[in-house]
Amino acid sequence: MAVLGAFLAALGVTDAIRDTSQGPISPTRRYAALAAGLVTLGALLTAGGVSAATGLAVGIPLATLLAVWVHDGVIARAFGEAPGLAVAFSAVSLGIAVALLFGEAAPTAWPSWVPGPLSELPVSRVILVGGIALFQVATANLLVRLILEAVNVPSKEGSARLRSGRVLGPMERLFIVGLGLAGNLTAAAVVVGAKGLLRFPELAASESRGASGPPPIIIQAAGAEGSGNGADPEPATTPVDHGPNPVTEYFLIGSFASWLLALGGLGLAMLVWE
């Protein structure tokens, strides 16, 4: 449980520092984010009671996968977007699998200077909950964006139209995880429904702007190129549908991806809960 929480916390700290929402980041910032993530990983493994042998056996693969995750943009630019996405998703998935399968930690006690009810909770449980929370704040935002890119949904236009999405998303996921851990999934469902109601006016306005925006594409029917009298023919035209509004697609796919990540974090917590 502590190993999983340490890896998720390392991901969250790393992504909070590098913040790829504004585009490519400098190598200096990338390596600073990686260093902070590695320090977080090592510190939490030690605090969680992981032995030196287990720390090396599990920590080295997790540190390697964390480094791969941090360099996902570099990999995408070097080998293409599809390989970059595959490597990014694989790094996170494999890291979670390694932590679940091989991460064992001995029970450890809080230091004597830690007062209050916090000292009554198992250290590994606190690390797990903290790691899941950090993951939902920064890393989940990046994963949602990668999912949108994987299905060719433009995220820039959607984020520009639906403002504050990068703030509301983490808040929503934390609500779902927190209410789920408290055993009140019904209240979490209310949060999900409220988001749709609050966003409906913006989506409706976006749909109306899209309907009056680009003109329909006209395709001339075959055999209508000319006529026998030399006059220009009346083209047999067929309007082509532009497809669904990209902002609506952005909202729907982004929201479902965000909810799945929140439920995934809750599922991991329930899976290893002690």
C-alpha positions as CSV (number, residue, x, y, z in Angstrom):
1,M,0.0,0.0,0.0
2,A,2.8,2.4,0.8
3,V,4.7,1.6,-2.4
4,L,1.6,2.3,-4.5
5,G,1.0,5.6,-2.7
6,A,4.7,6.6,-3.0
7,F,4.6,6.0,-6.8
8,L,1.3,7.9,-7.3
9,A,2.6,10.8,-5.2
10,A,5.9,10.9,-7.2
11,L,3.8,11.1,-10.4
12,G,1.7,13.9,-8.9
13,V,4.6,16.0,-7.7
14,T,6.5,15.6,-10.9
15,D,3.5,16.7,-13.1
16,A,2.7,19.6,-10.8
17,I,6.2,20.9,-11.3
18,R,6.6,20.4,-15.0
19,D,3.0,21.5,-16.0
20,T,2.8,20.6,-19.7
21,S,-0.6,22.4,-20.1
22,Q,1.2,25.4,-21.7
23,G,3.1,23.4,-24.3
24,P,6.7,22.0,-24.3
25,I,8.8,22.6,-21.3
26,S,12.5,23.3,-21.0
27,P,14.9,20.4,-20.2
28,T,15.9,22.2,-17.0
29,R,12.3,22.2,-15.7
30,R,11.8,18.6,-16.9
31,Y,14.9,17.4,-15.0
32,A,13.9,19.4,-11.9
33,A,10.5,17.8,-11.9
34,L,12.0,14.4,-12.3
35,A,14.4,15.0,-9.4
36,A,11.5,16.2,-7.2
37,G,9.6,13.0,-8.1
38,L,12.5,10.7,-7.3
39,V,13.0,12.4,-4.0
40,T,9.3,12.1,-3.2
41,L,9.4,8.4,-4.2
42,G,12.5,7.6,-2.0
43,A,11.2,9.6,1.0
44,L,7.8,7.9,1.0
45,L,9.2,4.4,0.5
46,T,11.4,5.0,3.5
47,A,8.6,6.5,5.6
48,G,6.3,3.6,4.7
49,G,8.6,1.1,6.2
50,V,10.0,-0.4,3.0
51,S,13.1,-2.4,3.6
52,A,16.4,-1.6,1.8
53,A,16.2,-4.8,-0.3
54,T,12.6,-4.2,-1.4
55,G,13.3,-0.5,-1.9
56,L,16.0,-1.3,-4.4
57,A,14.1,-4.1,-6.1
58,V,11.0,-2.0,-6.5
59,G,12.3,1.5,-6.4
60,I,14.6,1.1,-9.4
61,P,11.9,0.0,-11.8
62,L,9.5,2.6,-10.5
63,A,12.2,5.3,-10.9
64,T,12.9,4.2,-14.4
65,L,9.2,4.3,-15.3
66,L,8.9,7.7,-13.7
67,A,11.7,8.9,-15.9
68,V,10.1,7.5,-19.0
69,W,6.8,9.2,-18.1
70,V,8.5,12.6,-17.7
71,H,10.1,12.2,-21.1
72,D,6.9,11.3,-22.9
73,G,6.9,14.5,-24.9
74,V,10.5,13.9,-26.0
75,I,9.6,10.4,-27.1
76,A,6.6,11.7,-29.0
77,R,8.7,14.2,-30.9
78,A,11.4,11.7,-31.7
79,F,9.3,8.7,-32.8
80,G,5.8,10.1,-33.4
81,E,2.6,10.9,-31.5
82,A,1.3,7.3,-31.4
83,P,4.4,5.7,-29.9
84,G,4.7,8.6,-27.5
85,L,1.1,8.0,-26.2
86,A,1.7,4.3,-26.0
87,V,4.9,4.8,-23.9
88,A,3.2,7.3,-21.6
89,F,0.2,5.1,-20.8
90,S,2.4,2.1,-20.5
91,A,4.7,3.8,-18.0
92,V,1.9,4.7,-15.6
93,S,0.2,1.3,-16.0
94,L,3.4,-0.7,-15.5
95,G,4.3,1.4,-12.5
96,I,1.0,0.7,-10.8
97,A,1.3,-3.0,-11.6
98,V,4.8,-3.2,-10.2
99,A,3.7,-1.4,-7.0
100,L,0.7,-3.7,-6.6
101,L,2.6,-7.0,-7.3
102,F,5.9,-6.5,-5.7
103,G,5.5,-3.7,-3.2
104,E,5.6,-5.0,0.4
105,A,6.1,-2.7,3.4
106,A,6.4,-3.5,7.1
107,P,4.2,-1.6,9.4
108,T,5.8,1.5,10.7
109,A,4.9,3.9,13.5
110,W,4.6,7.7,13.4
111,P,7.4,9.7,15.0
112,S,6.7,10.7,18.6
113,W,6.4,14.3,17.7
114,V,3.3,13.7,15.5
115,P,0.3,14.5,17.7
116,G,-3.5,14.2,17.4
117,P,-5.6,11.7,15.5
118,L,-3.2,11.5,12.6
119,S,-0.9,9.4,14.7
120,E,-3.7,6.8,15.1
121,L,-3.8,6.1,11.4
122,P,-1.4,3.6,9.7
123,V,1.4,5.4,7.9
124,S,0.9,3.3,4.8
125,R,-2.7,4.3,4.6
126,V,-1.9,8.0,4.8
127,I,0.7,7.7,2.1
128,L,-1.8,5.9,-0.1
129,V,-4.5,8.4,0.3
130,G,-2.1,11.3,-0.2
131,G,-0.6,9.7,-3.3
132,I,-4.0,9.1,-4.8
133,A,-4.9,12.8,-4.1
134,L,-1.8,14.1,-5.7
135,F,-2.3,11.9,-8.7
136,Q,-5.8,13.2,-9.2
137,V,-4.7,16.8,-9.1
138,A,-1.9,17.0,-11.7
139,T,-1.3,13.6,-13.4
140,A,-4.9,12.8,-14.1
141,N,-5.3,16.2,-15.9
142,L,-2.4,15.2,-18.2
143,L,-3.8,11.7,-18.8
144,V,-7.2,13.2,-19.8
145,R,-5.4,15.4,-22.3
146,L,-3.5,12.4,-23.7
147,I,-6.7,10.5,-24.0
148,L,-8.3,13.4,-26.0
149,E,-5.3,13.4,-28.2
150,A,-5.4,9.7,-28.7
151,V,-9.0,10.0,-30.1
152,N,-8.2,13.1,-32.1
153,V,-10.4,15.5,-30.1
154,P,-8.9,19.0,-30.2
155,S,-8.3,20.0,-26.6
156,K,-7.1,23.6,-27.1
157,E,-10.5,24.7,-28.5
158,G,-12.4,22.9,-25.8
159,S,-10.3,24.2,-23.0
160,A,-10.6,27.8,-24.4
161,R,-14.4,27.5,-24.6
162,L,-15.0,25.6,-21.3
163,R,-12.9,27.7,-19.0
164,S,-11.7,26.5,-15.6
165,G,-11.8,22.9,-16.7
166,R,-8.3,22.2,-15.5
167,V,-9.4,23.4,-12.0
168,L,-12.9,21.9,-11.9
169,G,-11.5,18.5,-13.1
170,P,-9.2,17.9,-10.1
171,M,-11.8,19.2,-7.7
172,E,-14.4,16.9,-9.1
173,R,-12.1,13.9,-9.0
174,L,-11.1,14.6,-5.4
175,F,-14.8,14.9,-4.5
176,I,-15.5,11.5,-6.1
177,V,-12.5,9.8,-4.4
178,G,-13.2,11.4,-1.0
179,L,-16.9,10.6,-1.0
180,G,-16.2,7.1,-2.2
181,L,-13.7,6.4,0.6
182,A,-16.3,7.8,3.0
183,G,-18.8,5.3,1.6
184,N,-21.1,7.8,0.0
185,L,-21.1,7.1,-3.7
186,T,-24.6,8.5,-4.0
187,A,-23.3,12.0,-3.2
188,A,-20.5,11.5,-5.8
189,A,-23.2,10.8,-8.4
190,V,-24.8,14.1,-7.5
191,V,-21.5,15.9,-8.1
192,V,-21.2,14.2,-11.6
193,G,-24.8,15.2,-12.4
194,A,-24.3,18.8,-11.2
195,K,-21.4,19.2,-13.6
196,G,-23.5,18.4,-16.6
197,L,-26.2,20.9,-15.5
198,L,-23.7,23.7,-14.9
199,R,-22.0,23.1,-18.2
200,F,-25.2,22.8,-20.2
201,P,-25.6,26.6,-21.0
202,E,-22.0,26.8,-22.3
203,L,-22.4,23.6,-24.4
204,A,-25.7,25.0,-25.9
205,A,-24.0,28.3,-26.7
206,S,-21.1,26.4,-28.3
207,E,-23.5,24.3,-30.4
208,S,-25.3,27.5,-31.7
209,R,-22.0,29.1,-32.6
210,G,-20.9,26.0,-34.4
211,A,-24.2,25.8,-36.4
212,S,-23.7,29.4,-37.6
213,G,-20.0,29.1,-38.0
214,P,-18.4,27.3,-41.0
215,P,-20.5,27.0,-44.2
216,P,-21.5,23.5,-45.3
217,I,-19.2,21.7,-47.7
218,I,-20.8,21.3,-51.1
219,I,-20.1,18.3,-53.3
220,Q,-21.0,18.5,-57.0
221,A,-22.8,15.4,-58.2
222,A,-21.1,13.3,-60.9
223,G,-22.3,14.1,-64.5
224,A,-23.2,17.7,-63.7
225,E,-20.0,19.3,-65.2
226,G,-21.7,20.9,-68.2
227,S,-24.7,21.0,-70.5
228,G,-25.4,20.9,-74.2
229,N,-26.4,24.5,-74.6
230,G,-23.1,25.9,-73.2
231,A,-24.7,27.5,-70.2
232,D,-23.4,26.9,-66.8
233,P,-25.4,24.1,-65.2
234,E,-27.1,24.2,-61.9
235,P,-24.9,22.0,-59.8
236,A,-26.5,19.1,-58.1
237,T,-25.2,19.7,-54.6
238,T,-25.1,17.6,-51.5
239,P,-24.3,19.2,-48.1
240,V,-21.8,17.3,-46.0
241,D,-22.3,17.2,-42.3
242,H,-19.4,18.7,-40.3
243,G,-19.9,16.1,-37.5
244,P,-20.4,16.8,-33.8
245,N,-19.3,20.0,-32.3
246,P,-15.7,19.6,-31.0
247,V,-16.4,21.4,-27.8
248,T,-19.2,18.9,-27.0
249,E,-16.9,16.0,-27.8
250,Y,-14.2,17.6,-25.6
251,F,-16.6,17.8,-22.7
252,L,-18.1,14.3,-23.0
253,I,-14.9,12.4,-23.6
254,G,-12.9,14.5,-21.2
255,S,-15.5,14.1,-18.5
256,F,-15.9,10.4,-18.8
257,A,-12.1,10.0,-18.8
258,S,-11.8,12.2,-15.7
259,W,-14.5,10.1,-13.9
260,L,-12.9,6.9,-14.9
261,L,-9.6,8.1,-13.5
262,A,-11.3,9.1,-10.2
263,L,-13.0,5.7,-10.0
264,G,-9.7,4.0,-10.8
265,G,-8.0,5.8,-7.9
266,L,-10.9,4.8,-5.6
267,G,-10.7,1.2,-6.8
268,L,-7.0,1.0,-6.1
269,A,-7.6,2.4,-2.6
270,M,-10.3,-0.2,-1.9
271,L,-8.1,-3.0,-3.4
272,V,-5.2,-2.5,-1.1
273,W,-7.0,-1.0,1.9
274,E,-5.9,-2.5,5.2
